[in-house]
Amino acid sequence: MKNKKIMIVDDDAEIRESMVQALMMEDYSVITAVNGRNALDLLGSYDAANLPNCIIVDLTMPVMGGEQFLSEIKSSSSSHLSRIPIIIASAKGYGQLEIPGANGMLAKPLDLSDLYSVVESYCE
């Protein structure tokens, strides 16, 4: 077992569930949130030892999108939170998109080999 925890933050239940299933098949532990605010609340409830190894977050969501979430995490007073690798998932302008502070990018619709590659690169 990989014993790695990945957080998926996406408002689209179908996309969120497909990523959960794909990552669980590869023996990752997965936690989910429906938007950036929900994810921050969840992260705040974990101690440093139980934080995810990386976070995959959708760029565009209601309440709090990926860019604002990334900004909140990277400016966090918790050094444990600010060091978590963040991968942005987006269908918008992928390829021309540069999000300051993001560790990686995933194009939507998701390709499983890209998902696994990004997770292996940033979450191991």
PyRosetta script that sets phi, psi and omega in degrees:
from pyrosetta import init, pose_from_sequence

init()
pose = pose_from_sequence("MKNKKIMIVDDDAEIRESMVQALMMEDYSVITAVNGRNALDLLGSYDAANLPNCIIVDLTMPVMGGEQFLSEIKSSSSSHLSRIPIIIASAKGYGQLEIPGANGMLAKPLDLSDLYSVVESYCE")
pose.set_psi(1, 140.5)
pose.set_omega(1, -177.3)
pose.set_phi(2, -73.4)
pose.set_psi(2, -27.2)
pose.set_omega(2, -178.8)
pose.set_phi(3, 55.3)
pose.set_psi(3, 33.0)
pose.set_omega(3, 176.8)
pose.set_phi(4, -110.3)
pose.set_psi(4, 140.9)
pose.set_omega(4, -178.6)
pose.set_phi(5, -110.6)
pose.set_psi(5, 129.0)
pose.set_omega(5, 179.4)
pose.set_phi(6, -116.9)
pose.set_psi(6, 136.4)
pose.set_omega(6, 172.9)
pose.set_phi(7, -103.6)
pose.set_psi(7, 130.4)
pose.set_omega(7, 176.0)
pose.set_phi(8, -108.9)
pose.set_psi(8, 125.4)
pose.set_omega(8, 179.2)
pose.set_phi(9, -121.5)
pose.set_psi(9, 107.1)
pose.set_omega(9, -178.1)
pose.set_phi(10, -156.6)
pose.set_psi(10, 135.8)
pose.set_omega(10, -179.7)
pose.set_phi(11, -79.9)
pose.set_psi(11, -14.3)
pose.set_omega(11, 179.4)
pose.set_phi(12, -88.5)
pose.set_psi(12, 108.4)
pose.set_omega(12, -175.2)
pose.set_phi(13, -58.8)
pose.set_psi(13, -37.0)
pose.set_omega(13, -178.7)
pose.set_phi(14, -66.3)
pose.set_psi(14, -44.7)
pose.set_omega(14, 178.7)
pose.set_phi(15, -66.5)
pose.set_psi(15, -45.1)
pose.set_omega(15, 179.7)
pose.set_phi(16, -57.2)
pose.set_psi(16, -47.9)
pose.set_omega(16, -177.6)
pose.set_phi(17, -67.3)
pose.set_psi(17, -36.5)
pose.set_omega(17, 179.2)
pose.set_phi(18, -66.1)
pose.set_psi(18, -38.0)
pose.set_omega(18, 176.7)
pose.set_phi(19, -67.8)
pose.set_psi(19, -41.0)
pose.set_omega(19, 178.7)
pose.set_phi(20, -58.5)
pose.set_psi(20, -50.5)
pose.set_omega(20, -178.5)
pose.set_phi(21, -61.0)
pose.set_psi(21, -44.2)
pose.set_omega(21, -179.0)
pose.set_phi(22, -62.8)
pose.set_psi(22, -42.4)
pose.set_omega(22, -178.2)
pose.set_phi(23, -74.0)
pose.set_psi(23, -36.1)
pose.set_omega(23, 177.7)
pose.set_phi(24, -65.7)
pose.set_psi(24, -33.6)
pose.set_omega(24, 176.5)
pose.set_phi(25, -63.3)
pose.set_psi(25, -23.5)
pose.set_omega(25, 178.5)
pose.set_phi(26, -98.3)
pose.set_psi(26, 15.7)
pose.set_omega(26, 176.1)
pose.set_phi(27, 69.6)
pose.set_psi(27, 27.8)
pose.set_omega(27, 171.9)
pose.set_phi(28, -91.8)
pose.set_psi(28, 149.3)
pose.set_omega(28, 170.8)
pose.set_phi(29, -89.0)
pose.set_psi(29, 135.9)
pose.set_omega(29, -173.9)
pose.set_phi(30, -128.9)
pose.set_psi(30, 134.7)
pose.set_omega(30, 171.8)
pose.set_phi(31, -120.2)
pose.set_psi(31, 153.5)
pose.set_omega(31, -175.4)
pose.set_phi(32, -130.1)
pose.set_psi(32, 157.7)
pose.set_omega(32, 173.5)
pose.set_phi(33, -144.8)
pose.set_psi(33, 152.9)
pose.set_omega(33, -175.7)
pose.set_phi(34, -93.3)
pose.set_psi(34, -10.5)
pose.set_omega(34, 175.4)
pose.set_phi(35, -166.2)
pose.set_psi(35, 174.3)
pose.set_omega(35, -176.9)
pose.set_phi(36, -62.0)
pose.set_psi(36, -39.5)
pose.set_omega(36, 179.8)
pose.set_phi(37, -64.0)
pose.set_psi(37, -45.1)
pose.set_omega(37, 177.6)
pose.set_phi(38, -59.8)
pose.set_psi(38, -41.1)
pose.set_omega(38, 179.1)
pose.set_phi(39, -64.7)
pose.set_psi(39, -43.7)
pose.set_omega(39, 178.6)
pose.set_phi(40, -61.9)
pose.set_psi(40, -40.8)
pose.set_omega(40, 178.2)
pose.set_phi(41, -62.1)
pose.set_psi(41, -44.4)
pose.set_omega(41, 178.4)
pose.set_phi(42, -63.1)
pose.set_psi(42, -46.2)
pose.set_omega(42, -179.3)
pose.set_phi(43, -60.3)
pose.set_psi(43, -36.4)
pose.set_omega(43, 179.3)
pose.set_phi(44, -66.7)
pose.set_psi(44, -18.9)
pose.set_omega(44, -179.3)
pose.set_phi(45, -89.1)
pose.set_psi(45, -6.8)
pose.set_omega(45, -179.1)
pose.set_phi(46, -97.9)
pose.set_psi(46, 145.9)
pose.set_omega(46, 169.8)
pose.set_phi(47, -82.8)
pose.set_psi(47, 168.0)
pose.set_omega(47, -173.3)
pose.set_phi(48, -55.6)
pose.set_psi(48, -35.5)
pose.set_omega(48, -177.2)
pose.set_phi(49, -70.5)
pose.set_psi(49, -19.3)
pose.set_omega(49, -176.2)
pose.set_phi(50, -109.2)
pose.set_psi(50, 7.9)
pose.set_omega(50, 177.7)
pose.set_phi(51, -68.6)
pose.set_psi(51, 154.4)
pose.set_omega(51, 177.7)
pose.set_phi(52, -67.7)
pose.set_psi(52, 155.8)
pose.set_omega(52, 177.6)
pose.set_phi(53, -77.1)
pose.set_psi(53, -25.2)
pose.set_omega(53, 172.6)
pose.set_phi(54, -160.8)
pose.set_psi(54, 165.9)
pose.set_omega(54, -177.6)
pose.set_phi(55, -129.7)
pose.set_psi(55, 130.9)
pose.set_omega(55, 172.7)
pose.set_phi(56, -107.4)
pose.set_psi(56, 120.3)
pose.set_omega(56, -173.8)
pose.set_phi(57, -128.5)
pose.set_psi(57, 135.2)
pose.set_omega(57, 176.4)
pose.set_phi(58, -68.5)
pose.set_psi(58, 143.6)
pose.set_omega(58, -179.0)
pose.set_phi(59, -71.7)
pose.set_psi(59, -43.9)
pose.set_omega(59, -173.1)
pose.set_phi(60, -114.0)
pose.set_psi(60, 112.5)
pose.set_omega(60, 178.6)
pose.set_phi(61, -145.8)
pose.set_psi(61, 154.9)
pose.set_omega(61, 172.9)
pose.set_phi(62, -71.4)
pose.set_psi(62, 165.3)
pose.set_omega(62, 179.6)
pose.set_phi(63, 71.8)
pose.set_psi(63, -64.5)
pose.set_omega(63, 175.9)
pose.set_phi(64, -151.4)
pose.set_psi(64, 119.7)
pose.set_omega(64, 179.9)
pose.set_phi(65, -85.3)
pose.set_psi(65, -178.7)
pose.set_omega(65, -174.8)
pose.set_phi(66, -62.9)
pose.set_psi(66, -41.4)
pose.set_omega(66, -178.7)
pose.set_phi(67, -65.1)
pose.set_psi(67, -44.6)
pose.set_omega(67, 179.5)
pose.set_phi(68, -66.7)
pose.set_psi(68, -39.9)
pose.set_omega(68, 177.1)
pose.set_phi(69, -59.7)
pose.set_psi(69, -47.3)
pose.set_omega(69, 178.8)
pose.set_phi(70, -58.1)
pose.set_psi(70, -45.4)
pose.set_omega(70, 179.2)
pose.set_phi(71, -60.5)
pose.set_psi(71, -43.7)
pose.set_omega(71, 179.7)
pose.set_phi(72, -63.4)
pose.set_psi(72, -43.5)
pose.set_omega(72, -179.0)
pose.set_phi(73, -66.1)
pose.set_psi(73, -48.5)
pose.set_omega(73, -175.4)
pose.set_phi(74, -68.5)
pose.set_psi(74, -24.4)
pose.set_omega(74, 178.5)
pose.set_phi(75, -98.1)
pose.set_psi(75, 7.4)
pose.set_omega(75, -178.6)
pose.set_phi(76, -62.4)
pose.set_psi(76, 144.7)
pose.set_omega(76, 176.1)
pose.set_phi(77, -73.4)
pose.set_psi(77, -13.9)
pose.set_omega(77, 177.1)
pose.set_phi(78, -83.9)
pose.set_psi(78, 114.5)
pose.set_omega(78, 179.8)
pose.set_phi(79, -64.9)
pose.set_psi(79, -26.6)
pose.set_omega(79, 178.2)
pose.set_phi(80, -66.6)
pose.set_psi(80, -43.6)
pose.set_omega(80, 178.8)
pose.set_phi(81, -67.6)
pose.set_psi(81, -44.5)
pose.set_omega(81, -174.5)
pose.set_phi(82, -67.8)
pose.set_psi(82, -15.4)
pose.set_omega(82, 179.2)
pose.set_phi(83, -93.2)
pose.set_psi(83, -5.5)
pose.set_omega(83, -179.8)
pose.set_phi(84, -70.2)
pose.set_psi(84, 126.5)
pose.set_omega(84, 176.0)
pose.set_phi(85, -64.4)
pose.set_psi(85, 136.9)
pose.set_omega(85, -179.0)
pose.set_phi(86, -120.5)
pose.set_psi(86, 126.3)
pose.set_omega(86, 177.6)
pose.set_phi(87, -110.6)
pose.set_psi(87, 128.3)
pose.set_omega(87, 179.4)
pose.set_phi(88, -94.3)
pose.set_psi(88, 130.7)
pose.set_omega(88, 175.7)
pose.set_phi(89, -108.4)
pose.set_psi(89, 129.2)
pose.set_omega(89, -177.7)
pose.set_phi(90, -158.1)
pose.set_psi(90, 148.6)
pose.set_omega(90, 172.2)
pose.set_phi(91, -98.6)
pose.set_psi(91, -13.9)
pose.set_omega(91, -174.4)
pose.set_phi(92, -82.6)
pose.set_psi(92, 114.2)
pose.set_omega(92, 172.7)
pose.set_phi(93, 57.8)
pose.set_psi(93, 27.0)
pose.set_omega(93, -178.8)
pose.set_phi(94, -57.9)
pose.set_psi(94, 136.5)
pose.set_omega(94, -177.1)
pose.set_phi(95, 106.3)
pose.set_psi(95, -41.0)
pose.set_omega(95, 176.3)
pose.set_phi(96, -100.3)
pose.set_psi(96, -5.9)
pose.set_omega(96, -174.6)
pose.set_phi(97, -81.7)
pose.set_psi(97, 126.1)
pose.set_omega(97, 172.6)
pose.set_phi(98, -127.5)
pose.set_psi(98, 118.9)
pose.set_omega(98, 180.0)
pose.set_phi(99, -110.8)
pose.set_psi(99, 109.6)
pose.set_omega(99, 180.0)
pose.set_phi(100, -56.2)
pose.set_psi(100, 130.8)
pose.set_omega(100, 178.1)
pose.set_phi(101, 94.5)
pose.set_psi(101, -16.4)
pose.set_omega(101, 178.8)
pose.set_phi(102, -73.9)
pose.set_psi(102, 140.5)
pose.set_omega(102, 178.7)
pose.set_phi(103, -84.7)
pose.set_psi(103, -26.4)
pose.set_omega(103, -178.5)
pose.set_phi(104, -161.3)
pose.set_psi(104, 171.9)
pose.set_omega(104, -179.6)
pose.set_phi(105, -131.8)
pose.set_psi(105, 147.4)
pose.set_omega(105, 173.0)
pose.set_phi(106, -128.8)
pose.set_psi(106, 132.5)
pose.set_omega(106, 177.3)
pose.set_phi(107, -83.7)
pose.set_psi(107, 143.9)
pose.set_omega(107, 172.3)
pose.set_phi(108, -110.8)
pose.set_psi(108, 141.6)
pose.set_omega(108, 1.4)
pose.set_phi(109, -65.6)
pose.set_psi(109, 148.9)
pose.set_omega(109, -174.6)
pose.set_phi(110, -72.5)
pose.set_psi(110, 139.6)
pose.set_omega(110, 170.8)
pose.set_phi(111, -106.3)
pose.set_psi(111, 126.8)
pose.set_omega(111, -175.1)
pose.set_phi(112, -58.9)
pose.set_psi(112, -37.6)
pose.set_omega(112, 179.7)
pose.set_phi(113, -65.6)
pose.set_psi(113, -35.8)
pose.set_omega(113, 175.9)
pose.set_phi(114, -67.0)
pose.set_psi(114, -42.5)
pose.set_omega(114, 178.4)
pose.set_phi(115, -58.0)
pose.set_psi(115, -50.3)
pose.set_omega(115, -179.2)
pose.set_phi(116, -63.2)
pose.set_psi(116, -40.2)
pose.set_omega(116, -179.5)
pose.set_phi(117, -63.1)
pose.set_psi(117, -46.1)
pose.set_omega(117, -179.9)
pose.set_phi(118, -64.5)
pose.set_psi(118, -44.4)
pose.set_omega(118, -179.8)
pose.set_phi(119, -63.2)
pose.set_psi(119, -43.1)
pose.set_omega(119, 178.7)
pose.set_phi(120, -64.8)
pose.set_psi(120, -35.6)
pose.set_omega(120, -179.1)
pose.set_phi(121, -71.4)
pose.set_psi(121, -41.8)
pose.set_omega(121, -170.9)
pose.set_phi(122, -107.1)
pose.set_psi(122, -19.2)
pose.set_omega(122, -171.8)
pose.set_phi(123, -108.9)
pose.set_psi(123, 2.5)
pose.set_omega(123, -179.9)
pose.set_phi(124, -91.3)
pose.dump_pdb("model.pdb")
